Amino acid sequence: MIFFKRNWPIAGIESAQAAIKLIVGGAALLALCTPAWAQQITMASTTSTEQSGLFGALLPDFKKATGIDIKVVALGTGQALDMARRGDADVLFVHDRAAEEKFVAEGFGVKRFPVMYNDFVLIGPKADPAKISGLNIVGALKNIRGSNASFISRGDKSGTHAAELRYWAEADLFKLPNQKGTGYRECGCGMGPALNIAASSGAYVLADRGTWLNFKNRADLTVLVEGDARLFNQYGVMVVNPAKHPHVKSQDAQRFVDWVISPAGQASIAAYKIGGEQVFFPNAAK
């Protein structure tokens, strides 16, 4: 508290009053500005959205529109969902629809919204020792298993790993010893490291197209299987339920969901390209 002596000159009192007004005005201005600077939410997402470079383009557009920063924790989809179940994230942006719907049904998510899609591709050495080029995904995996060719699986409960396991199941290769072939190896790693291992060892690997397009260390790897309808890769977004975790910043998280499925957010997704090629295709309205 500031005390003034009664015998201060009038000019001194006026100067003091002016200083107080300046201090109060500055504090008010700081109070108005600080929340915009301090607003931040945590997003649990996939390595594919980060390593494709999408968030480097998408999140600055969101911040420009709302003033909200987003801290991204990039994990496999299964790990991202577990992180959200613990209440360590405010919003999810992942790609395993069955797991996402289970997450919402269990009460951990408010509502799931489709947001965009791309596709998976099966990549391998140009020499293609398993002779999979041009086959569908099931036929390709049968050839890889039959030839015991080297195959790198992420093995990390990610959306990509979940899709890969579905394809092995469709190929009916879970019933035999070494059902995926003796060349099958799990790295327990993200998409980028899995691609690096495949590049250095001449192995086959399933990848999302976005990360593949942004991947530089290709060695002699190339896309050998694509275009199969089963390779469709849908992404969803959802707010973590504050009824489960009251500390979740659900309002700001919902602002992100509302923005990313709006025409502005969808246009930002569509505008992201690598080498002139569109990487993700918005489909929130479909």
C-alpha positions as CSV (number, residue, x, y, z in Angstrom):
1,M,0.0,0.0,0.0
2,I,1.3,3.5,-0.8
3,F,0.8,6.3,1.8
4,F,0.9,10.1,1.0
5,K,1.9,12.8,3.5
6,R,-0.7,15.5,3.8
7,N,1.9,18.2,3.4
8,W,3.0,17.1,-0.1
9,P,2.9,19.8,-2.7
10,I,-0.1,19.7,-5.1
11,A,2.2,19.0,-8.0
12,G,3.7,16.1,-6.1
13,I,0.3,14.6,-5.4
14,E,-0.7,15.1,-9.1
15,S,2.5,13.3,-10.1
16,A,1.8,10.5,-7.8
17,Q,-1.7,10.1,-9.0
18,A,-0.5,10.1,-12.6
19,A,2.0,7.4,-11.7
20,I,-0.7,5.3,-10.1
21,K,-3.0,5.6,-13.1
22,L,0.0,4.5,-15.3
23,I,0.6,1.5,-13.1
24,V,-3.0,0.5,-12.9
25,G,-3.5,1.0,-16.7
26,G,-0.4,-1.1,-17.4
27,A,-1.6,-3.8,-15.1
28,A,-5.0,-3.9,-16.8
29,L,-3.3,-4.1,-20.2
30,L,-1.1,-6.9,-19.0
31,A,-4.1,-8.7,-17.6
32,L,-5.8,-8.5,-21.0
33,C,-2.8,-9.7,-22.9
34,T,-1.5,-12.4,-20.7
35,P,-4.3,-15.0,-21.2
36,A,-3.7,-14.9,-25.0
37,W,0.0,-15.6,-24.4
38,A,-0.6,-18.2,-21.8
39,Q,-3.4,-20.2,-23.6
40,Q,-2.0,-23.6,-24.4
41,I,-3.5,-27.1,-24.8
42,T,-1.9,-30.5,-25.1
43,M,-2.7,-32.7,-28.1
44,A,-1.9,-36.4,-28.1
45,S,-1.4,-37.3,-31.7
46,T,0.3,-39.7,-34.0
47,T,3.9,-39.8,-35.3
48,S,2.4,-39.7,-38.9
49,T,0.7,-36.3,-38.5
50,E,3.9,-34.9,-37.0
51,Q,6.5,-36.5,-39.2
52,S,4.5,-35.7,-42.3
53,G,5.0,-32.0,-41.5
54,L,1.2,-31.3,-41.3
55,F,1.2,-29.7,-37.9
56,G,4.0,-27.3,-38.9
57,A,1.5,-25.8,-41.3
58,L,-1.8,-26.4,-39.6
59,L,-1.2,-25.3,-36.0
60,P,0.2,-21.8,-36.9
61,D,-3.1,-21.2,-38.8
62,F,-5.1,-22.3,-35.7
63,K,-3.1,-20.0,-33.4
64,K,-3.5,-17.1,-35.8
65,A,-7.3,-17.6,-35.7
66,T,-7.6,-18.2,-31.9
67,G,-4.4,-17.2,-30.1
68,I,-4.2,-20.7,-28.7
69,D,-0.9,-22.6,-28.7
70,I,-0.9,-26.4,-29.0
71,K,1.8,-28.7,-27.5
72,V,1.9,-31.9,-29.6
73,V,2.9,-35.2,-28.0
74,A,3.4,-37.5,-31.0
75,L,3.0,-41.2,-30.1
76,G,1.4,-44.3,-31.7
77,T,-2.4,-44.0,-31.6
78,G,-2.7,-46.6,-28.9
79,Q,-0.2,-44.7,-26.7
80,A,-2.0,-41.4,-27.5
81,L,-5.3,-42.9,-26.4
82,D,-3.7,-44.2,-23.2
83,M,-2.2,-40.8,-22.5
84,A,-5.7,-39.2,-22.9
85,R,-7.3,-41.9,-20.6
86,R,-4.9,-40.7,-17.9
87,G,-6.0,-37.2,-18.4
88,D,-2.6,-36.1,-19.7
89,A,-4.0,-34.5,-22.9
90,D,-6.8,-32.2,-23.8
91,V,-7.5,-33.3,-27.3
92,L,-6.8,-36.3,-29.5
93,F,-5.9,-36.4,-33.2
94,V,-5.4,-40.1,-34.2
95,H,-6.2,-42.7,-36.8
96,D,-7.6,-46.0,-35.5
97,R,-11.4,-45.6,-35.8
98,A,-12.3,-48.8,-33.9
99,A,-10.1,-47.8,-31.0
100,E,-11.3,-44.2,-31.1
101,E,-15.0,-45.3,-31.0
102,K,-14.2,-47.6,-28.0
103,F,-12.5,-44.6,-26.3
104,V,-15.7,-42.5,-26.7
105,A,-18.0,-45.4,-25.7
106,E,-16.0,-45.8,-22.5
107,G,-16.7,-42.2,-21.6
108,F,-13.1,-40.9,-22.1
109,G,-13.9,-38.8,-25.2
110,V,-16.8,-36.3,-25.7
111,K,-17.5,-37.0,-29.4
112,R,-15.4,-38.3,-32.3
113,F,-15.3,-36.3,-35.5
114,P,-13.8,-37.4,-38.8
115,V,-11.4,-34.8,-40.0
116,M,-9.3,-36.0,-42.9
117,Y,-7.9,-39.1,-44.7
118,N,-4.9,-40.3,-46.7
119,D,-3.8,-43.9,-47.4
120,F,-1.3,-46.5,-46.4
121,V,1.3,-47.7,-48.9
122,L,3.5,-50.9,-48.8
123,I,7.1,-50.0,-49.4
124,G,10.0,-52.2,-50.3
125,P,13.3,-52.4,-52.2
126,K,13.1,-51.8,-55.9
127,A,14.5,-55.3,-56.6
128,D,11.3,-56.6,-54.9
129,P,12.5,-60.1,-53.9
130,A,9.0,-61.1,-52.7
131,K,7.4,-60.1,-56.1
132,I,4.6,-58.0,-54.6
133,S,4.6,-55.0,-57.0
134,G,1.0,-54.4,-58.3
135,L,-0.6,-56.9,-55.9
136,N,-3.3,-56.0,-53.4
137,I,-2.3,-55.8,-49.8
138,V,-3.4,-59.3,-48.8
139,G,-1.7,-60.9,-51.8
140,A,1.5,-58.9,-51.0
141,L,1.7,-60.0,-47.4
142,K,1.2,-63.7,-48.5
143,N,4.1,-63.3,-50.8
144,I,6.3,-61.7,-48.1
145,R,5.5,-64.5,-45.7
146,G,6.0,-67.2,-48.3
147,S,9.4,-65.9,-49.3
148,N,10.4,-65.1,-45.7
149,A,11.4,-61.6,-46.9
150,S,12.5,-59.0,-44.4
151,F,9.5,-57.0,-43.1
152,I,9.7,-54.2,-40.5
153,S,6.6,-53.8,-38.3
154,R,6.2,-50.7,-36.1
155,G,5.0,-53.1,-33.3
156,D,3.9,-50.1,-31.2
157,K,0.1,-50.3,-31.1
158,S,-0.1,-47.3,-33.4
159,G,-2.8,-46.8,-36.0
160,T,-0.4,-48.0,-38.7
161,H,0.4,-51.1,-36.6
162,A,-3.3,-51.8,-36.0
163,A,-3.9,-51.6,-39.8
164,E,-1.0,-53.8,-40.5
165,L,-2.3,-56.5,-38.1
166,R,-5.7,-56.3,-39.8
167,Y,-4.1,-57.0,-43.1
168,W,-2.1,-60.0,-41.8
169,A,-5.4,-61.3,-40.4
170,E,-7.1,-60.9,-43.7
171,A,-4.2,-62.8,-45.3
172,D,-5.1,-65.6,-42.9
173,L,-1.5,-65.8,-41.6
174,F,-2.1,-65.9,-37.8
175,K,-2.6,-69.7,-37.7
176,L,0.9,-71.0,-38.4
177,P,4.2,-70.9,-36.5
178,N,6.2,-67.8,-37.8
179,Q,2.9,-66.8,-39.3
180,K,4.3,-63.6,-40.8
181,G,7.5,-65.2,-42.0
182,T,11.0,-65.6,-40.4
183,G,11.9,-62.1,-41.8
184,Y,9.3,-60.4,-39.7
185,R,10.7,-58.0,-37.1
186,E,9.0,-55.5,-34.8
187,C,10.9,-52.3,-33.9
188,G,8.5,-50.9,-31.3
189,C,9.2,-47.5,-32.9
190,G,7.6,-44.6,-34.8
191,M,7.1,-44.3,-38.5
192,G,10.3,-42.4,-39.3
193,P,12.6,-44.9,-37.5
194,A,10.7,-47.9,-39.0
195,L,11.4,-46.4,-42.5
196,N,15.0,-45.8,-41.6
197,I,15.4,-49.4,-40.6
198,A,13.7,-50.6,-43.8
199,A,16.0,-48.4,-45.9
200,S,19.1,-49.6,-44.2
201,S,18.2,-53.3,-44.4
202,G,16.3,-53.5,-47.7
203,A,13.1,-54.5,-45.9
204,Y,9.4,-54.1,-46.7
205,V,7.4,-51.8,-44.5
206,L,3.8,-50.4,-44.3
207,A,3.7,-46.6,-44.0
208,D,1.2,-43.8,-44.2
209,R,1.7,-41.9,-47.4
210,G,2.3,-38.5,-45.7
211,T,5.3,-39.7,-43.7
212,W,6.7,-41.5,-46.8
213,L,6.4,-38.3,-48.9
214,N,8.3,-36.4,-46.2
215,F,10.9,-39.1,-45.7
216,K,14.3,-38.2,-47.2
217,N,16.5,-41.3,-46.4
218,R,14.8,-43.6,-48.9
219,A,17.9,-45.5,-50.2
220,D,16.4,-47.9,-52.8
221,L,12.9,-48.1,-51.3
222,T,9.9,-47.4,-53.4
223,V,6.1,-47.8,-53.2
224,L,5.1,-51.2,-54.4
225,V,1.5,-51.6,-53.3
226,E,-1.0,-48.8,-53.3
227,G,-4.6,-48.1,-54.4
228,D,-6.2,-51.0,-52.5
229,A,-9.4,-49.7,-50.9
230,R,-8.4,-51.5,-47.7
231,L,-5.4,-49.0,-47.4
232,F,-7.8,-46.1,-46.7
233,N,-6.5,-44.3,-43.6
234,Q,-9.1,-42.1,-41.7
235,Y,-8.2,-39.6,-39.0
236,G,-10.4,-38.5,-36.2
237,V,-10.3,-35.7,-33.6
238,M,-12.0,-35.6,-30.2
239,V,-12.0,-33.6,-26.9
240,V,-11.0,-35.6,-23.8
241,N,-14.0,-35.8,-21.5
242,P,-13.9,-33.3,-18.6
243,A,-16.4,-35.5,-16.7
244,K,-13.5,-38.0,-16.4
245,H,-10.8,-35.4,-15.9
246,P,-12.0,-32.0,-14.7
247,H,-8.7,-30.3,-15.2
248,V,-8.8,-30.9,-19.0
249,K,-9.0,-27.6,-20.9
250,S,-12.1,-28.7,-22.7
251,Q,-13.3,-25.3,-23.9
252,D,-10.0,-24.5,-25.7
253,A,-9.8,-28.1,-26.9
254,Q,-13.3,-27.8,-28.4
255,R,-12.2,-24.6,-30.1
256,F,-9.5,-26.6,-31.9
257,V,-12.0,-29.3,-32.9
258,D,-14.5,-26.7,-34.1
259,W,-11.8,-24.9,-36.1
260,V,-10.2,-28.0,-37.7
261,I,-13.6,-29.3,-39.0
262,S,-14.6,-25.8,-40.1
263,P,-14.1,-24.6,-43.7
264,A,-11.0,-22.7,-42.5
265,G,-9.4,-25.7,-40.9
266,Q,-10.3,-28.0,-43.7
267,A,-8.8,-25.6,-46.2
268,S,-5.6,-25.5,-44.2
269,I,-5.4,-29.3,-44.3
270,A,-6.0,-29.4,-48.1
271,A,-3.4,-26.7,-48.7
272,Y,-0.6,-28.7,-47.2
273,K,1.6,-30.3,-49.9
274,I,4.9,-32.0,-50.2
275,G,6.6,-31.5,-53.6
276,G,3.4,-30.2,-55.0
277,E,1.5,-33.3,-53.9
278,Q,-1.5,-33.0,-51.5
279,V,-0.9,-35.1,-48.5
280,F,-4.2,-35.2,-46.6
281,F,-7.7,-34.9,-47.8
282,P,-10.3,-33.2,-45.6
283,N,-13.6,-35.0,-45.1
284,A,-15.1,-33.6,-41.9
285,A,-18.4,-32.7,-43.7
286,K,-18.8,-36.2,-45.2
